[in-house]
């Protein structure tokens, strides 16, 4: 895989989840404070686990892969904007949840890998 393909994949598979988890934890923390966080369940803890990562590492990663990460953030912001606009009707919410569930099943269906091993990826982006 060439460097550009790697950077594009990592922007979506690694960097976007990191920024999303950190932004989500910041928003939730600011909105509910420490007292509210005492009521948080496992879902918030699981979803925001990455928010404990050190910023200095991610600052360099984000700067180095800004183009691909920016495109990934734009795509996420687009879906969140769609969801925001569709809150009263919920049609887009159903679409997003259904598609997200199908994509999540792809992850669950992957065979377990040995710790530290990496999947092979062909130039077209499929994994094995």
RAFENZI-V486017 format. One record per residue. N is the residue number from 1. PHI is phi in degrees with one decimal (none if undefined). OMEGA is omega as a letter, one per 30 degrees, with the letter a starting at -180 (* if undefined). D_FIRST is the distance of its C-alpha to the first C-alpha in whole Angstrom. Layout:
# RAFENZI-V486017
<<N | PHI | OMEGA | D_FIRST> <N | PHI | OMEGA | D_FIRST>>
This chain:
# RAFENZI-V486017
<<1 | none | l | 0> <2 | -79.5 | a | 4> <3 | -61.9 | a | 7> <4 | -66.0 | l | 8> <5 | -63.6 | l | 6> <6 | -60.6 | a | 6> <7 | -63.3 | l | 10> <8 | -64.0 | l | 11> <9 | -64.1 | a | 10> <10 | -65.8 | l | 12> <11 | -58.6 | a | 15> <12 | -87.2 | a | 16> <13 | -83.6 | a | 15> <14 | -124.2 | a | 17> <15 | -72.1 | l | 18> <16 | -62.6 | l | 20> <17 | -59.7 | l | 22> <18 | -62.2 | a | 23> <19 | -65.7 | l | 24> <20 | -65.2 | l | 26> <21 | -62.7 | a | 28> <22 | -67.6 | l | 29> <23 | -64.2 | l | 30> <24 | -60.6 | a | 32> <25 | -66.2 | l | 33> <26 | -63.3 | a | 35> <27 | -62.8 | a | 36> <28 | -62.0 | a | 38> <29 | -60.0 | l | 39> <30 | -65.7 | a | 41> <31 | -77.2 | a | 42> <32 | -112.0 | l | 44> <33 | 67.4 | a | 44> <34 | -59.8 | a | 45> <35 | -65.2 | l | 47> <36 | -65.0 | l | 45> <37 | -62.9 | l | 42> <38 | -65.3 | l | 45> <39 | -95.1 | a | 45> <40 | -65.4 | l | 41> <41 | -102.1 | a | 40> <42 | -61.7 | a | 37> <43 | -59.8 | l | 35> <44 | -67.0 | l | 35> <45 | -61.6 | l | 34> <46 | -65.3 | a | 31> <47 | -66.1 | a | 30> <48 | -109.2 | a | 30> <49 | -52.9 | a | 29> <50 | -65.8 | a | 26> <51 | -65.1 | l | 29> <52 | -83.9 | a | 30> <53 | -70.0 | a | 27> <54 | -72.6 | a | 28> <55 | -65.1 | a | 28> <56 | -62.5 | l | 27> <57 | -67.1 | a | 24> <58 | -72.8 | l | 23> <59 | -61.6 | l | 24> <60 | -67.7 | l | 22> <61 | -61.9 | a | 19> <62 | -62.7 | a | 20> <63 | -67.0 | a | 21> <64 | -71.4 | a | 18> <65 | -118.4 | a | 16> <66 | -59.1 | a | 19> <67 | -63.7 | a | 18> <68 | -69.6 | l | 16> <69 | -67.1 | l | 18> <70 | -60.9 | l | 21> <71 | -65.1 | l | 20> <72 | -65.4 | l | 19> <73 | -62.9 | l | 23> <74 | -59.6 | l | 24> <75 | -64.5 | l | 23> <76 | -64.4 | l | 25> <77 | -60.0 | l | 28> <78 | -61.9 | l | 28> <79 | -67.3 | l | 29> <80 | -62.9 | l | 31> <81 | -64.7 | l | 33> <82 | -57.9 | a | 33> <83 | -62.7 | l | 34> <84 | -61.2 | a | 37> <85 | -71.6 | a | 38> <86 | -98.1 | a | 39> <87 | -51.8 | a | 40> <88 | -63.3 | a | 44> <89 | -92.1 | l | 43> <90 | 83.9 | a | 40> <91 | -64.7 | a | 38> <92 | -67.2 | l | 35> <93 | -57.7 | l | 35> <94 | -61.7 | l | 35> <95 | -60.0 | a | 32> <96 | -64.7 | l | 30> <97 | -62.1 | l | 31> <98 | -62.3 | a | 31> <99 | -67.0 | l | 27> <100 | -60.7 | l | 26> <101 | -62.8 | l | 28> <102 | -64.1 | l | 26> <103 | -65.3 | l | 23> <104 | -63.2 | l | 24> <105 | -62.1 | l | 25> <106 | -60.2 | l | 22> <107 | -66.5 | a | 21> <108 | -63.6 | a | 24> <109 | -81.3 | a | 24> <110 | -68.8 | l | 20> <111 | -66.5 | l | 21> <112 | -66.4 | l | 22> <113 | -109.2 | l | 20> <114 | -65.4 | l | 21> <115 | -55.7 | l | 21> <116 | 86.5 | l | 19> <117 | -80.7 | a | 16> <118 | -125.9 | l | 13> <119 | -70.8 | l | 12> <120 | -87.0 | a | 9> <121 | -127.6 | l | 7> <122 | -82.0 | a | 7> <123 | -59.0 | l | 5> <124 | -82.3 | l | 9> <125 | 99.6 | l | 8> <126 | -83.3 | a | 11> <127 | -109.8 | l | 11> <128 | -145.0 | * | 13>>
